[in-house]
Amino acid sequence: MPDAMAGVASALQAVKKSLPEGVTLVAVSKFHPADAVRQAYEAGQRHFGESRAQELRDKAAALPADIVWHFIGHLQTNKVRPVVAVASVIQSIDSLRLLDAVGAEARRIGRTVDVLLQVHVARELTKTGFLPEEMADAAVRALATEGVRLTGVMGMASNTDDASIVKSDFARIAACFNELKQVIMAGRPEFAVLSMGMSGDAPLAIEAGSTMVRIGTAIFGERNY
Ligand SMILES: *Cc1c(COP(=O)(O)O)cnc(C)c1O
């Protein structure tokens, strides 16, 4: 695990070097201490991803205010408040109920939060998200929801070493994004984020059109749950 100062900074540089221009890196810091985030921050990283409400709130309070926080985990509606308070982007909108709750909380505190719709294409039933055929309705609902701004789609590929499955998952996620972009979100330049790709599969995601990768392990090392 790269826990020394140089460890995080050099791992971060190596990851950045591997990304083509135009692909945004979200450094996924979940389960790693605020210190590790600070090391990446001092090496120039600004976008960070967290997957638990409490952890996000604690880190946001302890770390520089210009960090752009992305919430990437399954969010229960009763945990919306601390997340809407600090997240710039909620990438994991996986139900209409959650979308409504995020919009209501954002309106309550007088802000607009960027959201991505999470699409479920992976084989694991444990992963959440809208089915591809539910995405159009979800986008329409997001457009009608004050307090949220729909900026794209997030997805995960199946957890497998079979590259052909991973590729086809990413192609399906990209197809969902492109379909929304051409129809419901046509003429809305803010709808530009296709968030897919993690430490193990980022190259395949980028090949399939990803504009944002979410990378934890390759920067911070293994997580201790
Ligand atoms: C944890 C997590 C990641 C990062 O995974 P790594 O394999 O550590 O890069 C990316 N996306 C989501 C949604 C995650 O929960």
The ligand as an SDF file (V2000), in Angstrom:
LIG
                    3D

 15 15  0  0  0  0  0  0  0  0999 V2000
  -14.8780    2.0100   -4.8860 C   0  0  0  0  0  0  0  0  0  0  0  0
  -15.4170    2.4940   -6.1530 C   0  0  0  0  0  0  0  0  0  0  0  0
  -14.5670    2.8520   -7.2150 C   0  0  0  0  0  0  0  0  0  0  0  0
  -13.0610    2.7260   -7.1630 C   0  0  0  0  0  0  0  0  0  0  0  0
  -12.6690    1.3940   -7.2770 O   0  0  0  0  0  0  0  0  0  0  0  0
  -11.1170    0.9750   -7.4070 P   0  0  0  0  0  0  0  0  0  0  0  0
  -11.1780   -0.4090   -7.9010 O   0  0  0  0  0  0  0  0  0  0  0  0
  -10.5350    1.0800   -6.0320 O   0  0  0  0  0  0  0  0  0  0  0  0
  -10.4680    1.9120   -8.3490 O   0  0  0  0  0  0  0  0  0  0  0  0
  -15.1510    3.3670   -8.3590 C   0  0  0  0  0  0  0  0  0  0  0  0
  -16.4950    3.5040   -8.4830 N   0  0  0  0  0  0  0  0  0  0  0  0
  -17.3300    3.1630   -7.4910 C   0  0  0  0  0  0  0  0  0  0  0  0
  -18.7920    3.3380   -7.6880 C   0  0  0  0  0  0  0  0  0  0  0  0
  -16.8290    2.6290   -6.3150 C   0  0  0  0  0  0  0  0  0  0  0  0
  -17.6850    2.2890   -5.3320 O   0  0  0  0  0  0  0  0  0  0  0  0
  1  2  1  0
  2  3  1  0
  2 14  2  0
  3  4  1  0
  3 10  2  0
  4  5  1  0
  5  6  1  0
  6  7  2  0
  6  8  1  0
  6  9  1  0
 10 11  1  0
 11 12  2  0
 12 13  1  0
 12 14  1  0
 14 15  1  0
M  END
$$$$
